[in-house]
Amino acid sequence: MSEVEIRELRPADLAVVAAINDANVPAVGAADEAKLARLLDQSLIALAATDGSGAPIGFCLVLGPGADYASVNYRWFAERYDDFVYLDRVAVDEAARNRGVGAALYAEVERRANAPWFLLEVNLRPRNDGSLRFHHRLGFEEVGQQETDYGVLVSLLAKPLP
């Protein structure tokens, strides 16, 4: 794989992104193209990672305060933080995992973020140990846990941004 390139996520990417998303369930919530299009429209930051071919091998969608989004995890953060970026979802194609794609996406989110907090959740049940280790290495700390209305226990994580 060549070097990871990060670019804006575009509506034309949604079919590929939906397939990547579906391959990553339950680490991310299921979402069809229509749901991903709605999230893309509301995102402050929407990124695609490519390996030079132009096609996404990973992506992330990041929301800010005031989004019209029914996620229980987003609402938990919005009730406690005034100014933030919330990573709603990040997913990487299986063939591109463990090659720095996720780290490159996170670095670009942090570079673009104009907020004091970077917020997200990681599953505790079903447990996602790889994601928990990754986020710990990046400096995220648990600020709460929540049992969701869809039967998943999550660790709510926050990282202060400069």
HELIX and SHEET records of a PDB file:
HELIX    1   1 PRO A   11  ASP A   13  5                                   3    
HELIX    2   2 LEU A   14  ALA A   23  1                                  10    
HELIX    3   3 GLU A   33  GLN A   42  1                                  10    
HELIX    4   4 VAL A   72  ALA A   78  1                                   7    
HELIX    5   5 GLU A   94  ALA A   96  5                                   3    
HELIX    6   6 VAL A  101  ARG A  112  1                                  12    
HELIX    7   7 ASP A  129  ARG A  137  1                                   9    
SHEET    1   A 7 GLU A   5  GLU A   8  0                                        
SHEET    2   A 7 ILE A  45  THR A  50 -1                                        
SHEET    3   A 7 PRO A  56  LEU A  63 -1                                        
SHEET    4   A 7 VAL A  85  VAL A  92 -1                                        
SHEET    5   A 7 TRP A 117  ARG A 125  1                                        
SHEET    6   A 7 LEU A 153  PRO A 160 -1                                        
SHEET    7   A 7 GLU A 141  GLU A 147 -1                                        
END                                                                             
